Amino acid sequence: MYWRGHVGIALLAYAPVAGAVRVAGEPELTVLGAAVAVTFATLPDLDHRLPVAHRGPTHTIAFALTAGVLVALAAAIVFPVGDGTAPATAAGTALPPWTPGFVGGIATLSLCSHVAGDAITPMGIWPLRPFRGWHVTLDLTPAANPRANRLFLGAGVAALALSVALTL
């Protein structure tokens, strides 16, 4: 998949979470989660600029989990919710104490959605590397298919909009 497809798939994965977060009464986190999902949707493709094979180490579940933990740790520094100095949102309310875990979890979800998106292409992925050499490809569409990429982007935006609209 190309960036449009990956962003769409990340939004598709995030849409049910967005609805749950809205129902939990955290609209600011709904927006933050969408931003995190979009931001991390294409991160694995930075391997094009690194001295590693494309769809190699950055296209694994281990990478997604490790990056998610690092993002959660960074979020704990940026959003120090446990020390009584929690930053206020635009509405003047404090962020919940689970904000860093939420941000790390959404980053992990978005990275896993990238791996899943590449699994539908003929090239496929090796999601369990370096632990297993299991290759996954559904061979549904080439990564460069503009229709598929636009379809996923549209579906992701629509799913997120519907999820939020149903919880207003």
PyMOL commands that set and color helices and strands:
alter all, ss='L'
color gray80, all
select helices_A, chain A and resi 3-23+27-40+43-49+57-59+61-78+81-83+99-119+146-165
alter helices_A, ss='H'
color red, helices_A
deselect
rebuild
show_as cartoon
